[in-house]
Amino acid sequence: MPPAKTVVLIDDDHDDHEIFSIALQQSAPSVKCFYFDSGKEALNKFLNDEKFIPDYIFLDLNMPGMSGMQFLETIKKQEPISKIPIIVYTTSIMPREKERVLQLGASDFFIKPTSHLELIEMLKKFFKE
């Protein structure tokens, strides 16, 4: 049996942590998620714990301090964590931002779904159990 997958959600909104957690539990119960309130907090974890390499990072763009864009630019310069697929998961609907994060190395870009079922379906695409 392959090891359980792990993911990171970087988002300053605790309600989004809870919504993501519930949807992840319903779509992929064996996946373990670590939550960070800021890009800076997550970056510190990655830089200080070389064994911490999740399968995916879900990243909000609009955060105080270090924005998601700044986090993405920084982490893509750090080996071996630069190889972790980063899925931008945001409320931003600006086409220029989507273009920019994909140029910076994000693997995908999702606008936060408006319904719980949409979020479950989105997560199922990543975690086929």
C-alpha positions as CSV (number, residue, x, y, z in Angstrom):
1,M,0.0,0.0,0.0
2,P,1.5,3.4,-1.0
3,P,2.0,5.9,1.8
4,A,-0.8,8.3,2.5
5,K,-0.5,11.6,0.6
6,T,0.0,14.9,2.4
7,V,-1.0,18.4,1.4
8,V,-0.5,21.9,2.6
9,L,-3.0,24.6,2.5
10,I,-1.6,28.1,2.9
11,D,-4.5,30.6,3.5
12,D,-5.0,33.3,6.1
13,D,-8.7,32.6,6.4
14,H,-9.6,30.1,9.1
15,D,-13.0,29.5,7.7
16,D,-11.4,28.4,4.4
17,H,-9.2,26.0,6.4
18,E,-12.3,24.4,7.9
19,I,-14.2,24.3,4.6
20,F,-11.1,22.7,2.9
21,S,-10.6,20.2,5.7
22,I,-14.2,19.0,5.5
23,A,-14.2,18.7,1.8
24,L,-10.8,16.9,1.8
25,Q,-12.1,14.5,4.5
26,Q,-15.1,13.7,2.3
27,S,-13.2,13.4,-1.0
28,A,-10.0,11.7,0.2
29,P,-10.1,10.6,3.8
30,S,-6.6,9.2,3.9
31,V,-4.9,12.5,2.8
32,K,-3.3,14.4,5.7
33,C,-3.4,18.2,5.5
34,F,-1.2,20.8,7.2
35,Y,-2.5,24.3,7.5
36,F,-0.5,27.5,7.5
37,D,-1.9,31.0,8.0
38,S,0.8,32.8,5.9
39,G,3.4,32.2,3.2
40,K,6.1,33.2,5.7
41,E,5.0,30.6,8.2
42,A,4.9,27.9,5.6
43,L,8.2,28.9,4.1
44,N,9.9,28.8,7.6
45,K,8.6,25.2,8.0
46,F,9.9,24.2,4.6
47,L,13.3,25.8,5.1
48,N,13.7,24.4,8.6
49,D,12.4,20.9,8.1
50,E,14.0,19.3,5.1
51,K,11.9,16.1,5.6
52,F,8.7,18.1,5.2
53,I,7.8,17.5,1.5
54,P,4.1,17.3,0.9
55,D,2.6,15.9,-2.4
56,Y,0.8,19.2,-3.1
57,I,0.6,22.8,-1.9
58,F,-2.7,24.6,-2.2
59,L,-1.9,28.4,-2.1
60,D,-4.1,31.4,-1.6
61,L,-2.8,34.6,-3.3
62,N,-4.4,37.3,-1.2
63,M,-2.6,37.2,2.2
64,P,-1.1,39.9,4.3
65,G,2.7,40.0,4.7
66,M,4.1,37.6,2.2
67,S,1.5,37.2,-0.6
68,G,0.9,33.9,-2.3
69,M,2.7,35.3,-5.4
70,Q,5.8,36.1,-3.3
71,F,5.7,32.7,-1.7
72,L,5.5,31.0,-5.1
73,E,8.4,33.0,-6.4
74,T,10.5,32.2,-3.3
75,I,9.8,28.5,-3.1
76,K,10.4,27.8,-6.8
77,K,14.0,28.8,-6.1
78,Q,14.5,26.3,-3.3
79,E,15.6,22.7,-4.0
80,P,14.2,20.1,-3.5
81,I,10.9,21.8,-2.5
82,S,10.7,23.6,-5.8
83,K,9.4,20.4,-7.3
84,I,6.3,20.2,-5.2
85,P,3.2,20.9,-7.3
86,I,1.6,24.2,-6.3
87,I,-2.1,24.7,-6.9
88,V,-3.2,28.3,-6.6
89,Y,-6.5,28.2,-4.8
90,T,-7.9,31.8,-4.6
91,T,-10.8,34.1,-5.0
92,S,-8.9,36.2,-7.5
93,I,-10.5,36.1,-11.0
94,M,-8.0,38.3,-12.7
95,P,-6.7,36.6,-15.9
96,R,-3.3,38.5,-15.5
97,E,-2.8,36.9,-12.1
98,K,-3.5,33.4,-13.4
99,E,-1.1,33.9,-16.3
100,R,1.6,35.2,-13.9
101,V,1.4,32.4,-11.4
102,L,1.5,29.8,-14.2
103,Q,4.6,31.5,-15.5
104,L,6.2,31.4,-12.1
105,G,5.7,27.6,-11.9
106,A,2.3,27.0,-10.4
107,S,0.9,23.6,-11.6
108,D,-2.7,24.8,-11.7
109,F,-5.0,27.6,-10.8
110,F,-8.5,27.2,-9.3
111,I,-10.9,29.9,-8.2
112,K,-12.3,28.9,-4.8
113,P,-15.6,27.1,-5.6
114,T,-18.8,28.7,-4.4
115,S,-20.3,25.4,-3.3
116,H,-19.1,22.6,-1.1
117,L,-19.8,20.0,-3.7
118,E,-17.7,21.8,-6.3
119,L,-14.8,21.8,-3.9
120,I,-15.2,18.1,-3.2
121,E,-15.2,17.4,-7.0
122,M,-12.1,19.6,-7.5
123,L,-10.2,17.7,-4.7
124,K,-11.2,14.3,-6.1
125,K,-9.3,15.2,-9.3
126,F,-6.1,15.3,-7.3
127,F,-6.8,12.3,-4.9
128,K,-8.3,9.3,-6.6
129,E,-8.7,6.8,-3.8
